[in-house]
Amino acid sequence: MSPPTDGNRPDAGVAVAQRYLRRERPLSALVAIVVASLFIGAYLLTSLVPAVAVAAVLAVVVRAPVLRPHGTVRLRSDDDPETVRTAFAGSTPPVLVFQWGIADDVTTDDDTATYSTSYLFGLRSADVTVRTHTETTTRDGARVELKVTASNQPWATYTASIRADGDQTRIDVEYDSDRRFGLRRLPQQLFAHRYRDEALEAQGYTVVERESNLR
């Protein structure tokens, strides 16, 4: 997949997102290959009916909604609060770099941004939509809420509280998945954990502390 070249996305964030994608896609494909191999092995060792039963069990195990990520992260920026607010409320929020950084196209409509991505050699595609709500809390502070949906289904909610802190800006982000995910999503989670702080720092944000959980 070629990196996007529309010029509207921070290049440093796109570069990290593309590194994430190059490592995540092969591991996700490997999960599918392992499941298919187990089905074929069951068929060769037994017969079609037991193999179908094995495939059904594997499908339930891999797709069963058991994971729900949530957590918080505290960031600092040398930019002023208004600049940070504009970044979080814009079409490429820093915390969604793995969505807009790998998208084929980014479109905007008022307070809504859509990231369109194709995969499986263009045979399938998915749209991630972000709706933004901004609330001014103080003269130097704001709260930005990002409601994320994927293919019109609830995905996650991010809430960023932004305020001046001396010569810097402090950003406290709380995120919560609005749906549960199956084990087949683990490769995405593993590589997102590996690259998420690097992606934020590439965009000019220092990660002060982070707490992540699955429930």
C-alpha positions in Angstrom: 0.0 0.0 0.0 1.4 3.4 -1.0 1.5 6.2 1.6 -1.1 8.9 1.1 0.1 12.0 -0.8 -2.8 14.4 -0.4 -0.7 16.8 1.5 -3.4 17.4 4.2 -2.0 15.0 6.8 1.1 15.5 9.0 3.9 13.6 7.3 5.6 12.5 10.5 2.4 10.9 11.7 1.7 9.2 8.4 5.3 7.7 8.4 4.7 6.0 11.8 1.3 4.8 10.8 2.6 3.2 7.6 5.3 1.4 9.6 2.6 0.1 11.9 0.5 -1.0 8.9 3.5 -2.9 7.3 3.9 -5.0 10.4 0.2 -5.4 11.4 -1.1 -6.7 8.1 1.2 -9.7 7.8 0.4 -10.8 11.4 -3.3 -10.4 10.8 -3.0 -12.5 7.7 -1.1 -15.1 9.7 -4.0 -15.5 12.1 -6.3 -16.3 9.1 -3.8 -18.7 7.7 -3.5 -20.6 11.0 -7.3 -20.9 11.3 -7.5 -22.2 7.7 -4.6 -24.7 8.3 -6.4 -26.1 11.4 -9.5 -26.7 9.3 -7.6 -28.4 6.5 -5.7 -30.5 9.0 -8.9 -31.6 10.7 -10.3 -32.5 7.3 -7.3 -34.6 6.3 -7.2 -36.4 9.6 -10.9 -37.0 9.9 -13.6 -36.1 7.5 -15.6 -33.1 6.3 -18.2 -33.1 9.2 -15.7 -33.0 12.0 -13.6 -30.4 10.1 -16.7 -28.2 9.7 -17.3 -28.5 13.5 -13.7 -27.5 14.2 -14.0 -24.5 11.8 -17.2 -23.4 13.6 -15.5 -23.6 17.0 -12.5 -21.7 15.7 -14.7 -19.0 14.2 -16.5 -18.5 17.6 -13.2 -18.4 19.5 -11.5 -15.9 17.1 -14.6 -13.6 16.6 -16.2 -13.8 20.0 -16.4 -10.2 21.4 -14.3 -10.5 24.5 -11.9 -7.5 24.4 -12.9 -3.9 25.2 -9.9 -1.5 25.4 -10.1 1.6 27.5 -7.6 3.9 29.2 -6.1 7.4 29.7 -3.0 9.2 28.4 -1.6 12.5 29.5 0.3 14.6 26.9 2.2 17.8 26.8 2.8 20.1 23.9 4.8 23.3 23.4 2.0 24.7 21.3 -0.6 27.0 22.9 -4.0 25.6 23.9 -5.8 27.0 20.9 -3.4 25.4 18.5 -3.8 22.0 20.3 -7.6 22.4 20.3 -7.6 23.0 16.6 -5.5 19.9 16.0 -7.7 17.7 18.1 -10.9 19.1 16.6 -9.6 19.0 13.0 -9.8 16.3 10.3 -6.6 14.5 11.6 -6.8 14.3 15.5 -3.4 13.3 16.8 -4.8 10.3 18.8 -6.4 8.8 15.6 -3.2 8.7 13.6 -3.6 4.9 12.9 -6.9 5.7 11.2 -6.1 8.7 9.1 -2.4 7.8 8.6 -3.3 4.6 6.6 -6.4 5.8 4.9 -6.5 6.1 1.1 -8.6 9.2 1.4 -9.8 11.7 4.0 -12.9 13.8 3.4 -14.5 16.4 5.7 -18.0 17.8 6.2 -18.4 20.4 8.9 -17.5 18.6 12.2 -17.2 15.2 10.6 -14.2 13.5 9.0 -14.3 10.2 7.1 -11.2 8.0 6.5 -11.7 5.5 3.6 -9.3 2.5 3.5 -9.2 -0.4 1.1 -7.6 -3.8 1.7 -7.4 -7.3 0.4 -5.9 -5.8 -2.9 -8.8 -3.4 -3.2 -11.5 -6.1 -2.9 -12.8 -4.7 0.4 -13.0 -1.3 1.9 -14.0 0.3 5.2 -14.9 3.8 6.3 -14.1 5.2 9.7 -16.1 8.3 10.6 -15.2 10.8 13.3 -17.7 13.3 14.7 -16.3 16.1 16.8 -17.8 18.1 19.5 -15.9 21.0 21.2 -16.7 22.7 24.4 -14.9 25.7 25.9 -14.2 25.1 29.6 -12.1 28.2 30.5 -10.4 31.0 28.6 -7.3 28.8 28.1 -9.0 25.4 28.1 -11.3 23.3 26.1 -12.8 19.8 25.9 -12.9 17.9 22.6 -15.0 14.8 22.2 -14.4 12.4 19.2 -17.1 9.9 18.5 -15.7 7.2 16.1 -17.8 4.8 14.1 -16.6 2.1 11.6 -18.9 1.1 8.8 -21.7 3.0 10.6 -21.1 0.9 13.8 -20.0 2.4 17.1 -16.3 2.1 17.6 -14.8 4.3 20.3 -15.0 7.6 22.1 -12.1 9.9 22.8 -12.4 12.9 25.2 -9.4 15.3 25.3 -9.3 17.9 28.1 -6.9 20.7 27.0 -5.6 23.5 29.2 -2.6 25.8 29.7 0.0 24.5 32.1 2.8 27.1 32.5 4.5 27.6 29.2 3.1 24.3 27.8 -0.3 22.8 27.2 -1.5 19.8 29.0 -3.8 17.3 27.3 -5.6 14.6 29.3 -7.2 12.0 26.9 -9.7 9.4 28.0 -10.6 6.7 25.5 -13.2 3.9 25.7 -14.2 1.4 23.1 -17.9 1.4 22.3 -17.8 -2.2 21.3 -16.1 -5.5 22.1 -13.6 -7.1 19.8 -12.6 -10.7 19.1 -9.1 -12.2 19.4 -8.6 -11.7 15.7 -8.1 -8.0 16.5 -5.1 -8.8 18.8 -2.5 -8.1 16.1 -3.9 -4.6 15.7 -3.9 -4.0 19.4 -0.3 -5.3 19.8 1.2 -3.2 17.1 -0.9 -0.1 18.1 0.6 -0.4 21.6 4.1 -0.7 20.0 3.8 2.5 17.9 1.2 4.7 19.6 3.6 6.8 21.7 6.1 7.1 18.8 3.2 8.3 16.6 2.2 11.0 19.1 5.8 12.2 19.7 6.3 12.4 15.9 3.4 14.9 15.9 5.0 17.0 18.7 3.3 15.6 21.8 5.3 14.3 24.8 3.6 11.3 26.5 3.8 11.9 30.2 1.9 8.9 31.4 -0.5 6.3 30.1 -2.8 3.7 31.5 -4.3 1.0 29.3 -6.7 -1.8 30.1 -8.9 -4.5 28.6 -12.2 -5.3 30.1 
